[in-house]
Amino acid sequence: MNKQELQQLLEDYKNGVISMETATQELEELPFTNLGFAMIDNHRELRVGHPEVIYCEGKTIDQVKSIIKLMIEKKTNILATRASKEMYEAVKDLHPELKYNELGRVITVKLKPILETETSIAIVAAGTSDLPVVEEARETALILGNKVDVITDVGVAGIHRLFSKLDIIKKARVIIVVAGMEGALASIFGGLVSQPIIAVPTSVGYGANFNGLSALLSMLNSCASGVSVVNIDNGFGAAYNASIINHL
């Protein structure tokens, strides 16, 4: 429930459209709903502008299904990250518009209008192997009401490929840079563009990559200004922060 919906609830009660019992029940469930294994934060959209996001990894299929079912009943936009194909198969009949991005492992559905920005977010990936993280970021940015441009396979091993796409990238208000291996692409962007850069290290790389640690440390130690860094493979976190910037 957002602020407009809360105001409408109060107006409906004042005008006799709904009973006190119905209004009281709605207000009692406003802060959270206790499912026993999870307490769903119904109040989050009122506080921060977006509903709670479901992180599916570590949850059972039944738990994910119960959470999504509740959010559909409340007509809330749904973003479920790190969701398996089996989870999607279990929930897809709950609503005809539920979508699954298998590469990004993301389940989404838009149940209410989203105010879309005029400006865009650019998501730039060093290599094709980084695409699962790119897709998680793209789905997150889209469900939060952003225009998105995705540019892939422009890593430092063939940097001329990046220069051919710079005109598109520079039109964005904020840039997400996704890279594994040594993670050098984020530093290059820091010296090329004026927009804020959110770097996402990925776990792509051989043994000394340490599952993304080398890329993370490279990005944190970037000598280029304007580069912020999220955790390894955290496409969701990068896109959420980029959306906040893009909506300012």
Summary of the structure (lengths in Angstrom):
residues: 248
radius of gyration: 20.2
end to end distance: 21.9
largest distance: 67.3
contacts: 813
relative contact order: 0.10
helix: 44%
strand: 17%
